[in-house]
Amino acid sequence: MEQRLDFYKANSNAIKAMVGLEERIGKSALEKSLIELVRLRASQINGCAYCVDLHSSDARKSGETERRLATLVVWRETPFFTDRERAALEWTEALTLVSASHVPDAVWAAVQPYFSEEEIVDLSLLVIAINGWNRLAIGFRKTPA
């Protein structure tokens, strides 16, 4: 598959706006390991090869285990994730697939015990950002190096 467009070069101002989202996420109280799990799970759902490769690599560099990475796609059926991580993954899936579920009340109820209001907004911003990156990478056919 050939890359259609290098979106970094084509519109650096747009990328600066996306980087602004990333800077906010980096300043949030969300744990680095959780951030990478969310990025990876949304990228799996969206089928973004570039982002799956990137974020699985970043997660490994941050100390994530192969076992958890391998089972992230089936996180509900494994005992390897904390309740906080499970709530974040549920929220990630609901927001990523928003047209299918419209974020059910049960998902909202599940995320509230584990995250402050500020963290829920930051978690949502994280999901928004990775979905945006996925759409740029998929739309312009960015592939892993």
Secondary structure, 3 states (H helix, E strand, C coil): CCCCCCHHHHCHHHHHHHHHHHHHHHHCCCCHHHHHHHHHHHHHHHCCHHHHHHHHHHHHHCCCCHHHHHHHHHHHHCCCCCHHHHHHHHHHHHHHCHHHHCCCHHHHHHHCCCCCHHHHHHHHHHHHHHHHHHHHHHHCCCCCC
